[in-house]
Amino acid sequence: MKTIKHILERYTGYLWAALKPLGIWGVFVIAAADGSFLGLPLDAVVAGYVYQDHARFWLYALLAAAGSAVGSSVLYLIGYAGGEALLRKRMAPARFDKIKASFDRHEFWALMFPAMLPPPTPFKLFVLAAAAFEMNYGHFVLAIFLGRLARFGILSLLTIKYGRDVVAAFAFMFRTHLHLVLGAAGAGIGIWFLLRLKKRKRMAS
């Protein structure tokens, strides 16, 4: 355990040293890299920036969301060129059919909802699926941006309230109470969708 902790501390120190010259744009760069091929501790980076500068938490959330959308565009190009075959190799047929059905019904929500969830959600698979199923690129970018903005906005507010260690607590809660997290997020989106539908009906009548 001590060895693992030492490695993590050295890795974190190296990462912060590399980000320092970039200033606030470090969040964008890490988010873009994480959204493409590299798996980086994006939540920890966002929490670290927010912890050191509470006043601009909204800016860090925006930059992280925008970086994720830009980085994911690389995977979109790969997925559009031949993502369906790649997905079929990496997924069980039942899971592939389930994700495809979700995109056929509500492609925007099928991408935005996973974008809101922290690791270990296999988000890159959903990005490849969106491209393989030929999701409109404008809708693709917007879904990722809004989903990530919600995720990093919540993370930022929790960091301000509880400190930087909230990242570890958040990850632990997600792993151990996955069904509750998904249920709460789904209920929230469902309520918002119903309210929006109600509002549209009132405006139409």
N, C-alpha and C positions, 0 to 999 in steps of 0.2 A: 504493500500500500504506500509506503514512504517513497519508494522508487517511482511509482506512478504519479504521486503528488508532485515530486520533484520535476519530473518530465513535463507535467502540465504547467507548472509554474514557469519553467524555462521557456516553454512554447508561448505562453501568454505574454511573458516579458519581451520575447522576440517580436511577436505580433504587434504589440503596442509601440515598440521602437520603430518598426517599419511604417506604422500608420501616422506617427507624429508629424513628419514633414507634410503630409497631405491635409492636415487640419480637419475641418468638418467633412471634407470630401472623402475621408477615409471610410466613412460609413457607406457611401455610394459605391466606392471601389470594391469593398469587401462583399457588399450585397450583390453586385454584378457578377463577381467571381463565383460566389456561392450559388447564384442562380443558374450559371452555365454548367461547368463541369466539376468544379472544386467543391468539396464539402468543408465549409469553414464555420467557426463558432459565431455565427452572425448575431444570435440573441445576446451572447456575452459582450460582443462589441458594441451593440446598440445600448445595452444596459450600462456599459462602462462610460460611454459618451454622455449619456443622460445623467448618470451619477455625478459626473464632474461638472456638468453644466445644465442644471435643472431648467433654467429659463428658456432654453432652446430645444426642449424635448420634442416639440411638434416638428421642428426642422429636421431632427435626426430621424424621426418616424417617416417623414416625407422622403428623405434621401434614401433610406433603406428600402422603402416601398418602390421608389423609382428605379433604384439599382437592381432590385429583384426582377422587375418587369423587363429591364434592358437585358440582363443576363439570361433570363429565360427565353428571350428571343432567339438566342443561339440554338437552344434545344428545339425551338419551334421549327427552325429551318431544317434541322436534322430529321425531326419527326415528320415534317411535311414531305421530305424526300423519300422516306421509307420506314416511317415509325411503326406502322401497323405490324410489319413482319418482325421488327425488333421487340415489340410489346408481346406478341404471341410467343416468342422464345422465352421471355422473362416472366410471364404470368401463366397461371393455371387457366385453362379454357373457361371455367365457370367465372373466375374473377374478371377475365377479359370481357366476357359477355355482359357482366354486371356493370362495368364501367362504361362500356359502349352504350348500353341502354340508358344510363344516366345522362350521357352527353346527347343522346338522341332526344331525350325529353326536355332537359333544361341545361344546355351546355354552359351557360354563364355561371349558374350556381354550382354545377359539377366541378368547375375549376376554382371559383372564388372561395367556396367553403373549405377545400383542402388548403388553400393559400393562407387561411386564417389560423391553421393549426401548427403548433410547434413540432420540432423533431420528437419522436422518430417517424412522423408521417412521411411516407415515400412520395413527396410532392413532385419530384422530377418525373415520375411515372405518369402523373396526371397531366403534366406539361406535354410530355410526348404524346399522350393519348389525345389531348386537345388538337395537336398538330396533325396527328394521323387521321383523325376524324374530320379534318378540314374546318376547324372552327375559324370564324372570321377573325383576322388578325387584330383589328381594332378592339373587338370584344375580348379577345385573348389578353391583350395588354391591360385593358381596363379592369378585367376580372382579377388579374394578379395584383395590380396596383391597389385596388380597393381592399382586397383580402389581406394583403401584407400591411397596408396602412392600419387596418383594424387591429391586426396582430401586434404590430410594433407600437401602436398608440396605447394599447392596454398594457403592454410590457413596460413602456416608459412611465406610465402613471403608477404602476406597481413598484417600479424601481425608485421613484421619488418618495413613495410612501414607506417602503420597507427596506430599501437599500439594494446594493448590487447583488447580494446573495439570492435575490428573488428568482434569478435565472435557474439556479439549482433546484429551488423549491418548486418552481413552475414545471420543470422537466419531470421531477419526481411525481408531482400530482398528476401530470398527464399520463405517465406510464402506469401508475397504480390505480387511477380512477378514469381510465379511458372512456368507459361507457357513460359516466356522469358528465365528463367534459363534452363529449359528442352530443349528448342529450340536451345539455344547457345551450350549446351553440346552435343546435338545430331548432330548439324551441324559440330562441331569440330571433333567428332568421325567419322562422315561420310566422311569428307574431308581426314582425316588420312587414312581411309580404302581405299578410291579411289586411293590415292597416292601410297599406298602400293601395290594395285592391278596393277597399272600402272608399277611400278618398277619390279614386278614379270614378267609381260608380256615382258618388255624390256629385262630382263635377259634370258627369254625363247627363244626369237627370235634371 
